Every structure is written in structure tokens, then in C-alpha cells.
Amino acid sequence: MGNLKHVEHVAIAPKTTTFKRLKKYYGVRLAQHAAEMIPCLVNKTGHTDTYCDNKLCEALRRRFGTDGTKDVFV
């Protein structure tokens, strides 16, 4: 990854499957609301932002299945 700022600022991007699932199943409508989720999870759990992002993605995938999309690994 060329731009390390992306690693330092983990957020749920609006065009990801995670965002689409949050929107469809949990009513998250705005990108700003999705952007608040990872910092909130970090605060509540004490885990890193990358850990929380991965766990959220995997939990949604487990609950709602896979749609054939590929993960990005750093």
C-alpha cells in the first residue's frame, strides 16, 4: 500500500459490501454514520481499528453470506 495514511485511518467506505450490508440490514444511511462505527468499536472494545474493522466485516459476512467480493489485505 503506497499511502500509509489509509492504514492509520480505518473507516468503512461507502462502496464496500460492509457499508451496503449496514445500510440494508441496519439502517445506516450516511457515510458519516458508517465512519463513526470503527472509532466507536475501538472505544468500546479496546481493540485496534483494523481489528474492529475486520471483525465487523467478518460478522456481517457470517450473518448474511458472501456475495463473491474479495477482501483487501494489508
Buried (B, 14 or more C-beta within 10 A) or exposed (E): EEEEEEEEEBBBEBEBBBBBBBBEEEEBEEBEBBBBBBEEBBEEEEEEBBBBBBEBBEEBBEEEEEEEEEEEEE
